[in-house]
Amino acid sequence: DDVVSVGGELAKIGEAGSAPAAAPAPESKPEPKPEPKPEPKAEPKPEPKPEPKPEPKPAPAPAAAPAAEAPATDGAPYVTPLVRKLAAENNIDLASVKGTGVGGRIRKQDVLAAAEAQRQPEPEAAPETAAPAAPAAATPAAEASPLRGQTVAMSRLRKVIASRMVESLQVSAQLTTVVEVDVTAISRLRDSIKADFATREGVKLSFMPFFAKAAIDALKQHPSLNAAIDTEKGEVTYFDKENLAIAVDTEKGLLTPVIKDAGDLSIAGLARKIADVADRTRSNKITPDELSGGTFTLTNTGSRGALFDTPIINQPQVAILGTGTVVKRPVVISDPNLGETIAVRQMVYLALTYDHRLVDGADAARFLTDVKTRLEAAQFDV
């Protein structure tokens, strides 16, 4: 391209035949200019217009479709983040909540209602407290004793028992000492052999033979508890044998048959003897000679569930040992690995009533301690 100076010659007009040669030059310049301009302007304008139109049309369709179709497929309607957070805070399982919103949608109110219902299960505990009332109602069903409202004469045996009990309290200074014994080891020993024992010996293995054996062996070390006082002569007799009287509850009253030379018997021998004299006493087959000659008495008040009592001495003896019922209790024990710890143990109370005219409190305590130690060690040949 040449630059023409001001006033210079711009063009020279020649003949008519030469005009077409100059005409095409300016025509070629305008053609490329209009073509690129309309293309960029026309393309962006139609494209943004159709885009907003399809958006509003499909928007309502998907919103309605999932709400109606969700319950039929997986039961999980749309849940807003607020509702999910509220459910998590109240530990609510959304799958168990029935939505009341459009199309089954779970609303905030639905979650709050479920949380409120979840906080009120306590009233169901009322039937549990009322349940024990059933046994109470059954108690009056027991028949009343025919002795109610009656005045009857005392039996000969009851007169003898009454006289001896009063006499015992009048002639001796009686005091009772109690110890608590852990018989867990004996309980385990008994449970492990009682089936074989019953087959071998023909009697059940109870706790009584163990109590009897421990007491009899302790009497050999504490003769003041296996003795008799003669106040008229002013003498005390210390026996060289242990004749064990066993208190037996019968329909007629309390009787105390005697196992002679009980100190020579084993656990099995004591079990057989105790079962024998108890059965014959209850069936009225015991002889008068077997009801006398005892030097020490053992009474099992625990057979009827009593924890302990203060038994009265069977004169002319100077001591009687009462055994309570064996119960499970939490107690503090010393464990070689754990030190002091709490454990559930089989426990029993032993109550010794003794004649303070002959036996001092320290003597009674030493005797009971020896019995306790022997029972807790559970070193018995069965």
C-alpha angles and dihedrals in degrees: 000000000000124000113228116214122228110281092012127130111280101180142350118224111219134170126325094252092063097057098087091061092062096041100067092056097069092039094060093057100057094047098066093044099060094043099063094042099058093045098062093040096049098045102056095044100060094042100061092046098062092043098069091044098062092045099065092042099056093036097077092041098061092041092058097037099060093045091057098037100043098076091051094052116032105347093238110122120189112287124194120231089247091057092047092052092047091050092050092050091053095040092242122160105224091204088067095049119094110218120226096191129100110305092004094301114167111240132197090256091057092056093047091051091050091049092051092050090049092055093058109065093112097091088068089069090069094082089054093058090045092051095079088060088077095070090044090056090051093055096078088055089080112103116250117244114263088227091073109117093008132124111205137171118258115253119243091249092050090051091052092048092048093049094049095047093053092043091051092054092046099050101041138049101235125197130169128218122189132201131182116229130196106221096172092117091051090047091054092045091049094048092050096053108023095098093052090040093055090050093047101040102027093232135085119260108235130169092261098082089053092050090047094048094048092048094046093050091048091051089062088061095040107043094169087076092051097055145091133227124221103196094183092057094031091232137134121209118205109200123226093209135049112235103183118209114204118205109228125192111221135171089255096048144276117331130177113210114190130233104209119219091005089162089073095055130097126221090270092047092050091047091054094045095047092049091046099050092041093052094046092046093053091046091049092243098118117113124233091244090059091057095061140054099056120152099187132016132219119196124185107207088161090074087082096042100266116147092212143317138192104260121206118240117256102232135263086025121091102216144032128188121214121198120204130208118289111243137174114248137166108249137170112254134176113244119193090223103031101032114214111006139156118253138168108251138176105250135184136179120229115200119195118194111194139177106255090201088075108012122060122210092251091053091051092048092050091050092050092046090055091049090048093049092049093050095047092049089053092201098156132142106228 
